[in-house]
């Protein structure tokens, strides 16, 4: 639940305080259709607008990774597992030094 007072602050002057700047986000979306279908209908752009920008950017959480693995029901299932594993490994490898520095400073 991204609620006022936790994820953001609606201030009396009408300004917005973004409270999740400390929370790096890594998103991996999956879809059954192929990439052409997502692009043709604008689904890929719509999801990035709604989720990456509309939720996480609104709260100040930096989206470090945002990937779609499409056609997951097709022949590329094994390749998607390799991709997802690589994305996860890279995401946590990049965050570990930042977390360590934050813990030392805190």
N, C-alpha and C positions, 0 to 999 in steps of 0.2 A: 504494500500500500504506500504509494508515494503521496504523502499527505502534508498539508500545511503544518509547519512546526517541526517536521522531521526531515523531509526532503527539500523543502523550500520555505521561505517566510514571505507572506503577504504583509507588507508593512503599512502602517496607517497612512503614510504619504503616497501610497499607490505603487511604490517601487517593490521589486522582487529581490529577495535574498536567496541565492543559490547555495544550498547547504551540503551538496554531495561532491564537492571538488576534490575531495580526498579519495574518492572511490572510482578507480579505473574500471572501465566496462569492456568486456570482450563478448561479442555476440556472434553466434553461429546459428543461422536460420536454415531450416531444411524444407525442401519442397518436392512434391511428386512430379510436377511438370518440368519441362526442359527450360533452359535459360531464355530461349527465343520467346516462349509463351509469356514468361514473366516480363520481359522487355516490351513485347508487343502490347500487352495490356497495362503496362506501367506498374505492375505489382511490386517489382523490386524497388522502384523509386518511391512508391507510396509507403512501403514498409520502412524504408530508411527515414522518410520524412516523419512518419508517425512515431517510430520507436527511437531511432537514434537522436533525432532532433526534438520531437514533441514530448518525449518523456525524459531522456537522459540529459540532453542539453538544457532543457528547461530547469532541471535541478542542479546543473553545474557538473554532473558526472562526465568526465572525459571518455568518449568512446575511442578506445585504442584499436579495437578490431571489430569489423562488421563485415561478415562474409555470408554468402548464401551458397549452400550446397544443394543444387537442384538436380532433378531427375534421379532422386534417391531410389526410386523403384526400378530404375533401369539397370543397365549392365555395369554402371560405374560405382556400385556400392563399395567394393574393396578400395577403390581409389579415394572415395570420400572418407573412409576410415583413416587412411594415411594422411589426407589433408587435415582432418579434424585433429588428429594426434599432433601433427606438426604445428598447427595453430595454437593448440593448448600448451605444448612445450615452449614455443616462442613467447606466448603471453606470460607465462609464469617466470620464464628466464628473464624477461625484461623487467618484470615487477619486483623480483627478488632484491636487486640492489637498491631500488627505491624504498622498499619496505624496510630493509636493514638500516638505511640512512635515517628514515623517519623514526625507527625504534631507538636508534642511538641518540638522536636529537631530543626525543621525548622523554 
